[in-house]
Amino acid sequence: MEAFDQVATALRRARGVVVLTGAGVSVESGLRPFRGPDGWWQGRDAASLATPEAFAADPALVSAWYDARRLAALGAVPNAAHEALAQLERNVVEAGGRFLLLTQNVDGLHRRAGSERVVELHGSLTVWRDHRSGRRVTPDPTPFTAHPAPGPDGGWLRPDVVWFGEVLPRQALDAAEAALAWCDLLLVVGTSAVVYPAAALVGQAAWAGAVTVEVNVEATPADVDHRLTGPAGVVLPRLLRAVFGPNSGHPLAGG
Ligand code: APR
């Protein structure tokens, strides 16, 4: 049986579905990934932008880069992949199952597509915090007039994201690990699966007995049971139609 049919069968049987997404799921919304030929880190050292040390060394540079990404994310529109995952959540929950979407993305597009059960493992670009007090603010959707921008308590604003060398929010990790206890199908969508601890969730889910499935335009190092190769905005709506019927895919993805 073809991988697609095996995955459709596993999804039809699943009572607990967890999805792990990465930057690839937002590529079809026009947002750059981090790795690969068009990635932010192509020819650029991530440590020079996405670390506390980089912010300490050049807060204006780091603030400007994240502000530009914040505005790009606010200007972007969820694509067929985001919408298929929001639909999948509704279908699984309406059928009495459990669902959780774990995202490494900080662009907010999953929630804007209607996903509700979302854990942002790496934080959010739309929330910033005072680098001294930690107090969080949601800046207006307009460019900062100064970089770094002043924080509410005398510090500078920094994005409320997890930088390299920083730990993930405890709550987010706890929610992810708790979900693995009831997960019987893990979909790994649009991530290069090289950044930890998020990438470790794939092995943990498999170890806990879940069927693991990768949806990506290419194979990654993730050790999964099945690979569905193609753009997430094409593969996911097709999978939903195969499992939940013709009206459950995304209307834009070719009926
Ligand atoms: N559909 C599916 N997959 C895609 C698509 C698409 N349309 N376009 C690209 N991809 C895949 C790429 O093949 C790659 O495997 O998405 C993946 C994107 O990988 P990365 O750019 O490494 O993004 P991600 O895995 O989310 O990075 C993890 O690294 O830089 C940090 O904090 C940042 O959260 C980020 C983390």
Residues whose N, C-alpha, C, O or C-beta is under 5 A from the ligand:
A	BS01	APR	G22 A23 G24 V27 E28 P33 F34 R35 Q104 H122 V162 G190 T191 S192 A193 V195 V215 N216 V217 E218 G230 P231 A232
